[in-house]
């Protein structure tokens, strides 16, 4: 996501907490045909790939980079 590339992932583990399906990447449903169609559609649309990639990078910058995480941790610790 940080490299502003399309991410297509299974909705398991930590990645599902980072990807918003259709907004910051694509998530698989576990059904081969619909997942393949979803991926092919995106691969055939440069605009969609670029849009998802840029949105993914912005999402990571806003929610997951170290300074942001440090600020969140500081707020939590200050509350104790």
C-alpha positions as CSV (number, residue, x, y, z in Angstrom):
1,X,0.0,0.0,0.0
2,X,2.9,2.4,0.8
3,X,4.2,2.0,-2.8
4,X,0.8,3.2,-4.2
5,X,0.2,-0.1,-6.0
6,X,-3.0,-2.1,-6.2
7,X,-3.4,-4.5,-3.4
8,X,-5.7,-7.5,-3.8
9,X,-5.7,-9.6,-0.7
10,X,-7.7,-12.3,1.2
11,X,-9.6,-10.9,4.1
12,X,-7.4,-12.6,6.8
13,X,-4.8,-11.4,9.2
14,X,-3.8,-7.8,9.7
15,X,-4.2,-6.7,6.0
16,X,-8.0,-6.7,6.4
17,X,-7.7,-4.0,9.0
18,X,-5.8,-1.8,6.5
19,X,-7.7,-2.4,3.2
20,X,-11.1,-0.8,2.6
21,X,-12.5,-2.9,-0.2
22,X,-13.0,-0.8,-3.4
23,X,-11.4,2.3,-1.8
24,X,-7.9,1.5,-0.7
25,X,-7.5,-1.9,-2.4
26,X,-9.5,-5.0,-3.2
27,X,-10.3,-8.0,-1.0
28,X,-11.1,-11.5,-2.1
29,X,-14.4,-13.2,-1.2
30,X,-13.0,-16.7,-1.5
31,X,-15.1,-17.5,-4.5
32,X,-12.9,-18.0,-7.5
33,X,-15.0,-16.7,-10.4
34,X,-16.2,-13.4,-8.8
35,X,-12.7,-12.8,-7.4
36,X,-11.1,-13.4,-10.8
37,X,-13.6,-11.1,-12.5
38,X,-13.0,-8.4,-9.9
39,X,-9.3,-8.6,-10.4
40,X,-9.4,-8.7,-14.2
41,X,-11.8,-5.7,-14.2
42,X,-9.3,-3.7,-12.1
43,X,-6.3,-4.8,-14.1
44,X,-8.0,-3.6,-17.3
45,X,-8.7,-0.2,-15.8
46,X,-5.5,1.9,-15.3
47,X,-7.6,4.7,-13.8
48,X,-9.0,2.4,-11.1
49,X,-5.6,0.9,-10.3
50,X,-4.0,4.4,-10.0
51,X,-6.9,5.6,-7.9
52,X,-6.8,2.7,-5.5
53,X,-3.0,2.9,-5.2
54,X,-3.0,6.6,-4.4
55,X,-5.9,6.1,-1.9
56,X,-4.0,3.2,-0.3
57,X,-0.9,5.3,0.2
58,X,-2.9,8.2,1.7
59,X,-4.6,5.8,4.0
60,X,-1.3,4.4,5.3
61,X,0.1,7.9,5.7
62,X,-2.9,9.0,7.7
63,X,-3.4,5.9,9.9
64,X,-0.3,3.7,10.1
65,X,3.0,5.4,9.8
66,X,5.2,5.7,12.9
67,X,4.5,9.4,13.9
68,X,0.8,8.8,13.8
69,X,1.0,5.6,15.8
70,X,3.3,7.3,18.3
71,X,0.7,10.1,18.7
72,X,-2.1,7.5,19.3
73,X,0.0,5.6,21.9
74,X,0.9,8.9,23.7
75,X,-2.9,9.7,23.9
76,X,-3.6,6.3,25.3
77,X,-0.8,6.5,27.9
78,X,-1.8,10.0,28.9
79,X,-5.3,8.7,29.7
80,X,-4.0,6.3,32.4
